[in-house]
Amino acid sequence: MNNLKKIIVCIIFLISYLLTYNCHLTNAITIPREKQVDTKEGFLGKWNMQTIVTSSNCPYILTGTTTESDLEIKILPMKRDGVNFLKALWKGGKWADSSGTIKLLNEKEAISERVTSFKTNDRNNWKSILIDHLKLTEDNTIYSESIVLQYKNGEFIGEYKTFSILTKKE
């Protein structure tokens, strides 16, 4: 029954993604102009994150692969050049927990950059640099498009793009 739920969630996720975004026409993440933002409450809280790989030139990451992780976003008392920042902590899978800052672009959009890693039993050291563009929707969901640069034992091996749907935990 649990596997059936996962399959249904993946199918709904994929259909939602295909109806919402056409990633084949997107060559880069579009980032709007910065402006001072005072509203950040919409992003704050604990989120469940469902992610699917939308394209990949990385030999170890297949397009269509899905993952689930958790994200917690907190207030960070930091403001530079009139821009608000939030603190974020990601947890999921075999990857080490990673933290970073989220830079608010406006009331509904933000960007972040982070590095995460894990080591395997065969002593391979994996690192990923992630650049995320988050969009808060009217129904209190976040859509995130990400570019991931993948490294194995210090050597760049490829890049892939993901799309995530984040739903607030209760």
C-alpha atoms as one frame of an Amber mdcrd trajectory, in Angstrom:
protein
   0.000   0.000   0.000   2.873   2.365   0.813   4.454   1.747  -2.606   1.109
   2.445  -4.264   0.912   5.815  -2.489   4.431   6.697  -3.669   3.567   5.769
  -7.255   0.379   7.861  -7.147   2.263  10.857  -5.683   4.958  10.546  -8.384
   2.339  10.382 -11.150   0.465  13.410  -9.776   3.774  15.229  -9.354   4.857
  14.486 -12.922   1.483  15.503 -14.405   1.493  18.701 -12.340   5.003  19.475
 -13.520   4.196  18.843 -17.171   1.101  21.034 -16.988   2.858  23.830 -15.096
   6.261  24.077 -16.756   7.743  23.165 -20.105  11.354  22.561 -19.110  12.479
  21.667 -22.637  12.176  25.316 -23.644  13.993  26.663 -20.579  17.739  27.103
 -20.957  18.302  29.041 -17.736  16.534  30.080 -14.591  15.024  33.540 -14.960
  15.645  35.698 -11.915  13.590  38.879 -11.515  15.071  42.230 -10.506  15.816
  42.669  -6.834  13.790  44.978  -4.650  13.348  45.488  -0.945  11.008  42.902
   0.550   9.514  43.011   4.015   7.082  40.080   3.709   8.696  36.713   4.360
   6.139  34.840   6.453   4.926  32.820   3.445   8.278  31.052   3.103   8.765
  30.369   6.837   8.106  26.930   8.326   8.721  23.244   7.723   8.191  21.883
   4.231   7.975  18.447   2.602   9.837  18.494  -0.715   9.071  16.152  -3.663
  11.707  16.448  -6.407  12.044  15.056  -9.923  15.063  15.257 -12.244  13.859
  17.007 -15.418  17.068  16.788 -17.463  20.545  15.391 -16.912  23.906  15.079
 -18.618  25.308  13.417 -15.498  25.966   9.676 -16.008  24.872   8.786 -12.459
  21.625  10.799 -12.395  18.738   9.668 -14.587  15.998  11.963 -15.853  12.762
  11.074 -14.065  14.464  10.115 -10.797  12.452  11.278  -7.778  13.494  12.063
  -4.222  11.831  13.263  -1.061  13.392  15.564   1.501  12.561  18.095   4.184
  13.249  21.812   4.282  12.969  24.140   7.260  13.044  27.897   6.693  13.651
  30.277   9.600  14.112  34.005  10.069  17.696  35.191   9.717  18.310  38.639
  11.198  20.416  39.769   8.267  19.707  42.451   5.729  22.153  43.715   3.105
  21.425  46.434   0.608  17.739  46.325   1.573  17.385  42.604   0.772  16.010
  40.140   3.322  17.572  36.737   3.906  16.154  33.580   5.465  18.006  30.574
   6.961  17.289  27.175   5.401  18.124  23.605   6.457  17.682  20.728   3.989
  17.526  17.046   5.077  17.067  14.058   2.826  18.362  10.725   1.597  22.016
   9.774   1.979  23.114  13.385   1.631  24.512  15.245   4.608  22.219  17.910
   5.990  22.943  21.206   4.309  22.150  24.732   5.302  22.258  28.014   3.517
  20.578  31.331   3.057  17.577  32.137   0.960  17.565  35.576  -0.618  14.096
  37.058  -1.055  13.599  38.737  -4.432  10.001  39.781  -3.802   6.983  38.582
  -1.801   6.655  35.416  -3.895  10.160  34.570  -5.178  13.526  33.732  -3.692
  16.862  32.171  -4.648  19.386  30.083  -2.760  22.740  28.429  -3.318  24.135
  25.574  -1.238  26.590  22.702  -1.181  25.819  19.209   0.085  27.836  15.994
   0.184  27.966  12.330   1.146  30.538   9.547   1.276  29.885   5.991   0.176
  31.192   2.758   1.692  33.637   2.428  -1.232  35.153   5.796  -0.159  33.731
   7.872  -2.970  33.136  11.472  -1.973  30.133  13.101  -3.669  29.436  16.848
  -3.611  26.695  18.872  -5.244  26.350  22.602  -5.715  22.677  23.548  -5.965
  21.183  26.813  -7.210  17.461  27.067  -6.457  14.749  29.452  -7.674  11.714
  29.239  -5.366   8.236  30.537  -6.221   5.523  30.766  -3.550   2.030  30.148
  -4.951  -1.361  31.454  -3.860  -2.251  28.067  -2.331   0.785  28.151   0.019
   2.900  25.770  -2.057   6.435  26.429  -3.257   7.632  25.431  -6.732  11.402
  25.230  -7.067  13.557  24.908 -10.169  17.157  23.936  -9.482  20.433  23.511
 -11.304  22.752  20.935  -9.727  26.482  20.677 -10.453  27.641  17.155  -9.513
  31.165  16.231  -8.369  32.686  12.835  -7.558  35.988  12.718  -5.684  36.609
  16.375  -6.531  36.023  15.963 -10.273  33.092  17.569 -12.085  31.001  14.826
 -13.700  27.916  16.637 -14.963  24.932  18.807 -14.328  21.237  18.188 -14.004
  18.045  20.175 -13.451  15.236  19.423 -11.036  11.727  20.599 -10.315  10.322
  20.389  -6.778   6.960  20.867  -5.156   7.094  21.874  -1.502   4.060  21.510
   0.723   3.876  22.906   4.232   3.945  20.386   7.073   1.289  20.731   9.718
